[in-house]
Amino acid sequence: MKLLKFLFLLVATLILSISVYAQDGVFNLDREYEIDSGGTVHLNSDDADVTIEGSDRSNVHLVVYRNIDVDGWKLGSSGEFDIEVEERGGDLYIREVDSEKFRMLFGSVESEYRITLEVPSNVSLDLQGDDDDYEISDIEGALSVNADDSDLDLSGMTGNDFSFDLDDGSIRMDEGRGDLKVRMDDGDVYVRQAAFNEIDADFDDGEMDITTSLANDGLYIFDFDDGELELNITGGGGDFDISHDNASIRTDNMFEELDKDERRSLYRLSGGEARVEIDIDDGDVELRTM
């Protein structure tokens, strides 16, 4: 009996010392910021749904909504979430500051985090992220994305400089031009109606399906450890040099086979003087004209 009473008092003491945590941590921001014509928006975020749309506006309209719903037992919490925005040198720097910390005994955490940017169409974008999803449209400037485990859906991108460095994820573009640089560990890239002058693509394990014309003096480099490359040519021509280990190579009848052995295959497509270099260990390569 004394033991039961002692245990009851002990449990009651623990319950009184532990807070029941059930709250909505809501953060809202809705403001406009100045940026120079042709300036760059720098965004650093984590686990957000990011939407960026270009238009004929002259400033940047930033809307952030974040709701963290924690339901359970906690030992304590500290810190807070905030967004820092700085106008510097004609550019706009947006960075999240998240010092929230709490220790849970048990319970659940649900989050909703959206960042929406309306920007002048002539700006460039420099995006740093971790587990973000991006939907970007109608941007005329350069685009640079360095992110882990992120998906990008791009439309109406009429700039001439695209640079992507992703660990895992996917990139979808409905058009593209100029220079394309891609570094991915494991991901997929799909591009339609492109006119790239240069491509530099490096994959550990991924898939690239791209439809583009070839510039007369263009250089197109594809390096795959293990992956699939489908290259659809809509105009131009040149030399195709494929180094391979255990790869399957398919071409349509517009490609002239110049040489082929166990390690290297050479093809020629009339219509230009571009150079296409493909290095693939294991995987599939398909070359077609459209």
N, C-alpha and C positions, 0 to 999 in steps of 0.2 A: 504493500500500500504506500509506504513512504517512497519507494522507488518510483511508482507511478506518479505520485505527486511531484516528485523532483523532475521527472521527465516532462510533465505538463508545464511546470514553471519554466523549464529550460526552453521548450518550444515557444511558449508565450513571449519570453524575452527575445528570442530570435525574430519572431514576427514583428514585435514592436521596433526592433532595431533595423529591420529591412523595409525599405519603401516599396510599395506597390506602384509600378511605373506604367502608366497608361496615358500617353499624351500625344498630341500632334505637334511636331516641330516644323512649323511652316515658315518658309522664307519667300518673300515676294520682292521683286525689283522691277520697275518699269520706268526707264529714263532714256533721254536722248543725249548723245555725246557728239562733239565735233571731231572731224577727221579731215585731213587735207585731201584734195582731189588726187586720186592715184595712190593714196596712202595704204598702209597695211593694218589689218585687224589681226592682233595676236590673241589667241584664246587658249587658255590652259584649263582643262576640265577633267572630271573623273566620273565615269558611269552616268553620263547624261545623254538625253535625246536632244541632239543639236540640229536646229533648222536655221539655215542661212539663205536669204533671198536677196538678190541684187535688184535695184530699181533706179529710177531717175532722182531719188532723194539725194540731198547733199550732206546729211549727217547720218549717224548710226542710232537706230532705235533698238535698245536692248531690253528684253523681257526675260526674267528668270523666275521660275516657280519650282520650289523644292519642298516636299512634304515627307518627313520621316515619322512614321507611325510606329512607336515602340509599345508593345503590350506584354507585360510580364513582371517578374520580380527583379529588382536591381539592387546592387550594393551601393552604387553612387554614380554620379555623372559630373562632367565638367566641360568647359569650353563651349564654343559656338561656331556656327557656320556663317560665312560672309563672302561677298564678292567684292574684290578690289578692282577699280577701273581707273586707269591713268592715261591721260592724253600727253604724249611725249614725242617731240620731233615730227609732228604731223601724223603719227600713227596712234592707234588706240590699243592699249594693253588691258586685257580682261583676265583676271586670275581668281580662282576660288581659294578661299582660306577656310579650311575645315579642321578645327581643333577639338571637335566633339569626341568625347570619350565616355563610355559607360561600361560597367561590368554587370553582366546578366547572370542570374542564377538559372532562370529558365524563362522562356517567352518567345516572342517573334518580333521581327523588324521588317516593315514594309516601306518601300521608298518610291517616290515619284519625283523625277528631276528633269525639267525641261529648260533648255536655253534657246531662245528665239532671237535672231538678229535680222533686222532689215537694214541693208547697207547700200551705199552707192555702188552701182554696177562696175565702176572702174577701179575698185579697190583690189588689193591682193589679200590672201588669207594665209596665215601661219598658225596651224592648229596642232596643239599638243594634248594628247588624251590617253585615257586608260579605260578600256571597256566602254567606249562611247559609240553611239550610232549617229551618223551624219547624213543629213539630207540637204544638199546644196544646189542652188540653181541660179543661172543668169549672172555669172561673174566673169568679167572681162580680164581681170588681172591674173597674176600667178597664184598657184595653189600648192602649198606645202603641208603635208600631214605626217606627223610622227606619233604613232599610237600603238597600243597593245590591244589585241582582240577587239577590233572595231570593224563596223560595216559602213561603207560609203555608197550613197546613191547620188550621182551627179548628173545634172541635166543643164543644157544651155550654157556650157562652160566654153567660152570663146577666147580664153587666154592662150599664151604660147609657152607656158612653162608649168609642168606638172611633176611634182616630186612626192612619192609615197614611201614611207618606211613603216611597215607593219609587221608585228609578230604573227598574228593570226587574224583572219578576217576576209572581207570581200570588197571589191571595188567594181562598181557598175557605172559606165559612162555612155551617154547616148551620142557623144561626139567628142572630138579632140583634135588638137593641132599643135604644131611647134615641137617641143621636146618633152618626152615622157621618161621618167626615171622611177623604177619600182624595185623595192627591196622587201621581200616577204619570206617568212619561215614556212608558213603553211596557209595558203589562201587561194582565192580565185579572183581573176580579173577578166571582166567582159567589157569590150569597147566596140561601139558601132559608129560607122560613118566618120572615120578619123582621117586626118591628113598629117601624120607626124613626119617631121624632118629627121628626128633621131629617136631611138628607143634604146634604153639600157635597163634590162630586166634581169633580176637575180632572185631565184626561188630555191629554197631547200626542197619543198614538196608542195606543188600547187598546180593550178590549171590556168592557162591564159588563152582566151579566145578573143582575137582582135581582128577587126576589119579596117584596113587603112590603105591609102595610096602610098607609093614610095617616091620620095624626092630623088631627083636625078643624081645628086651627090650625097644622099643620105646614108647614115650608118645605123644599123639596127642589130643590137646585140642581145641575145637571149641565153641565159645560163641557168640550167636546171639540174639539180641532183636527181630528183625523181619527180616527174610531172608530165603534163600534157600541154602541147602547144598547137593551137589551130590558128594559122595565119592566112587571112583572106585578103588578097591583093585586088584593089579596085582600079589601080592605074600605076603606070611606071613599071620598071623592071630592073634587073641587075643580077648579080652573082649571089648564090646561096651556098655557103660553106657550112656543113653540118658535121661536127665531131660527136661521136656517139659510142656507147658501150653496148648496151642491150636495149636498143630502141627500135620501134617500128616507124618507118618513114613512108608516107603516102603523098603523092602529088597527082595533079591532073595532067592532061596531055599538053598543056601549054608550057610545061617545064621540061627543058632539055637536060637529060642526064649526061654530065661531062665525065664523071669518074665515080667509082664506088668500090669500097672495100669494107673490111670488118670494122674499121675505126672511123672512116671518113667518107662522106658523100658530097659530091659537088653537082650543082644544078645551075642552069641559066634560064632566066626569063627575059625575053626580048622586050624592049620598050624603055630602057634606061640604064644608068650606070650605078645604081645603089649597091651597097654591100650589106648582106645579111649574114651574120655569124651566129650559129646555134651550137651550143655545147650542152649535151644532155647525156646523163649516165643511163638511167632507166626511164622509159616512158614512151610516149607517142608524139610524133610530129606529123602534122598534116598541112600541106601547102596547096592553096587553091586560088584561082583567079575568079573574079566576079565582074 
